[in-house]
Amino acid sequence: MLLLRQLYQQWKGEDPASITPIAGAGSNRQYFRLADNTGKTVVGVIGTSHDEDHAFIYLSRHFTKRQLPVPHILAVSDDEMRYLQSDLGTTALFDALKGGREAGGRYNIEEQQLLLKTIRQLPNFQVRGARGLDWSVCYPQPEFDEETVLFDLNYFKYCFLKPTDLDFHELKLEANFRLFAKDLTAEPVDSFMYRDFQARNVMLDAQGNPSFIDYQGGRRGPFYYDLASFLWQASAKYSNKLRRKLIYEYYNSLKDYIEVPSKRHFVDRLSLFVLFRTLQVLGAYGFRGYFERKQHFIDSIPPAMHNLREMLDNVDFHYPYMVDMLRRLTNLPQFATKDTEMPQRADG
């Protein structure tokens, strides 16, 4: 804390009038809001990983040069373990969508407009942000490849699948995993894959315009991944109708930056990434829930299983053993669906 205060003093020429911890950060980094005597604030960060901090600082400066809506880096310590960035406010898209989320996915017009604004900006970030970027700086991996896909699929197998005691053939599943990984990485890409594109990592200004944070885990990768990650966030409970609307908006926005594939090809590729992302998050929920006993992650499993069940019912995937195993998984008694009454919105 003392070193962060000193960094502020060196940058501003005076001590901060106040330093307030920012709660709710989902990492080991510590965040603080530092204010001067007039009330003007900046955000101070104390990191725990030099490579991660270096990636964030580099990416932020690069995206700023590309005129993308990200926090500006104001000052950095010599070891890059502490830095100051512009304050993007206190309203995350996640907070602004609370009403629709708590109403079981019944998002009003205002909330849908915020989602449309955000999804419209994503191709801009992915395509323009990739231009001139030094991928070697990306942490912990420079690109999305078969090795990282297989790591995540095996994470799902060991942290979620095995604890259910479902019987399955290891070698047959591994063969389908390898084919799946090959398909996911089959197309050449030159776009920035955010990796953690979710409503919590989008900040809104007073006009509802989005800015982006927490992209330090990004890398070169397919643009489908971020779209799948955002629209199939289990807790968001987006309706299929709203998802289609947002996918169409994204697809049309993408046309402004690259020559897009056909709609059929786009949807087919997106479906692969939705399935992959669903297995990926189930692996994370399994580890945090089954092994670390964190209730929030246990509670997140049913909506993720609902997404998986829907995907298997609506898409013909060419991984017969894996699909059969996943169908048997969704039919286990502990994942049985329960009829729940749709919550009513207080604001109609």
TIPAKOL-205808 format. One record per residue (C-alpha): z, x, y; residue in three letters. Coordinates in steps of 0.1 Angstrom, whole numbers, plus 5000, padded with zeros to 4 digits. Last residue first. Layout:
BEGIN
ZXYALA...
END
This chain:
BEGIN
484645714952GLY487045934972ASP489845894947ALA487445974919ARG488045794886GLN488645994854PRO486345914825MET488345784796GLU488546024767THR486945994732ASP487946294711LYS485546544696THR486546734665ALA487147104671PHE490347134650GLN488746934622PRO485847184618LEU482447024625ASN481647264654THR482047564629LEU479847394603ARG477147364629ARG477647724639LEU477247844603MET474047644599ASP472647784632VAL473548144622MET471848094588TYR468647944602PRO468048164632TYR464948014647HIS466647774672PHE465447414675ASP467247284706VAL468846954712ASN471646914686ASP472547284684LEU472747294722MET474946984724GLU477347114698ARG477647454717LEU478347274750ASN481047064733HIS482547374718MET482747514753ALA484447194765PRO486947214735PRO487747594740ILE488947594776SER492347454767ASP492947754745ILE491947974774PHE494447814798HIS497147834771GLN497248214769LYS498448304734ARG497148664736GLU495548654701PHE494348294698TYR493848214735GLY492748534752ARG490848664722PHE489448334712GLY488548244748TYR486648574752ALA484748514719GLY484048154729LEU482648294762VAL480148514744GLN479148244720LEU478348014749THR476548284768ARG474348354737PHE473447984733LEU472747944770VAL470648264769PHE468448144741LEU468047804759SER466847984790LEU464048144771ARG462747814758ASP463147654793VAL461147934810PHE458447924783HIS458047554787ARG458047574825LYS455447844825SER456548194835PRO457148274872VAL455148514893GLU457948664914ILE459948604947TYR459148264962ASP458548124927LYS462148184919LEU463147914944SER461047654924ASN462747764891TYR466247754907TYR465647404921GLU464347284887TYR467347434870ILE469647264895LEU468146924889LYS468146974851ARG471847064852ARG472546754873LEU470946524847LYS472646704818ASN475946644835SER477946934847TYR481346974830LYS482547254853ALA485147374828SER482547494803ALA480447704827GLN477047604814TRP475347594848LEU476647934860PHE476348144829SER473048004819ALA471648074854LEU473148424853ASP471548504819TYR468148364827TYR467548644853PHE467148904826PRO468849234831GLY469449544852ARG473249564858ARG476149374873GLY479849444866GLY480549514903GLN479249164912TYR482649034923ASP481548864956ILE478648644968PHE478148455000SER477248085001PRO476447865032ASN478747555033GLY478547535071GLN482147655076ALA481447955053ASP481547935015LEU482548204990MET480848234955VAL482748424929ASN484948144917ARG481747924912ALA480448164886GLN477948454883PHE479848714862ASP476948924848ARG475148944882TYR471949044864MET469749224890PHE466049204882SER463449434867ASP462949294832VAL460749354802PRO460849074777GLU462249114741ALA465949164750THR467148814739LEU464748814710ASP466049144696LYS469649024700ALA468848704681PHE467148904653LEU470149134650ARG472548834650PHE470548674623ASN470848974601ALA474549004608GLU475048644598LEU473348704565LYS475349014559LEU478748854567GLU478248544546HIS480548264560PHE483748074552ASP485447934582LEU488948074585ASP489147974622THR490548314631PRO487248474618LYS484948284642LEU486848344675PHE487948704680CYS486048884651TYR482748694652LYS482648634690PHE483349004696TYR480549074671ASN478148874692LEU479349054723ASP478849394708PHE475449284694LEU474349194729VAL475549524743THR473549714718GLU470449504722GLU470249584759ASP471349454793PHE471249754817GLU473150024835PRO476349964816GLN480049984827PRO479349984856TYR476050014875CYS475450354892VAL472650444869SER470750134881TRP469950294914ASP468649984933LEU465350014953GLY464549644948ARG467049474925ALA468749284953GLY465349124962ARG465048984927VAL468548884916GLN469948794951PHE466948604962ASN466848434928PRO470448324933LEU470048174968GLN468647844956ARG471447814931ILE474047824959THR472347584982LYS471847334953LEU475447364942LEU476647294978LEU474346994980GLN475746864947GLN479246884962GLU478146684992GLU476346424971ILE479246364948ASN479946534915TYR481046324886ARG481746614861GLY484946494846GLY486546364878ALA488646684880GLU485446884882ARG483846654908GLY486846674931GLY487447044927LYS483947144937LEU485047294971ALA487647504953ASP485147654929PHE482747714958LEU485447944972ALA487047875005THR489448145018THR487348345042GLY484548605038LEU486748885051ASP484749205057SER485649495034GLN488249765034LEU488450035007TYR490850194983ARG490150394951MET487050554966GLU488650904963ASP487850975000ASP489050635011SER486450385021VAL485950185054ALA484049885065LEU482049775034ILE480349455043HIS481049145021PRO477848995006VAL475148765018PRO471948965012LEU470249155040GLN468649415016ARG470649685035LYS473849465028THR472849454991PHE472749834989HIS476049875007ARG477749614985SER476149774954LEU477450124962TYR480950004971ILE481049784939PHE479750054917ALA482150314931HIS485050084926ASP484150034890GLU483650404884ASP486950484901HIS488950234881SER492250104893THR491349964927GLY493349884958ILE491349654980VAL491749555017GLY490249245031VAL489649215069VAL491248985094THR491148895131LYS494448745141GLY494448885176THR497249145168ASN495249275138ASP495249115103ALA495049265068LEU494349035039ARG495249215006PHE493649244972TYR494849434942GLN492449534914ARG493649464879ASN491249164876SER491148794881GLY492248774917ALA494448474921GLY496648574949ALA495748764981ILE498648974993PRO499348955030THR499449255054ILE500349195090SER499949345125ALA497649615110PRO498349965125ASP495950085152GLU492750295154GLY490750045134LYS489250265108TRP491950535106GLN494750275109GLN493150065081TYR492950365058LEU496650445066GLN497650085057ARG495750125024LEU497550455018LEU500950285024LEU500050005000MET
END
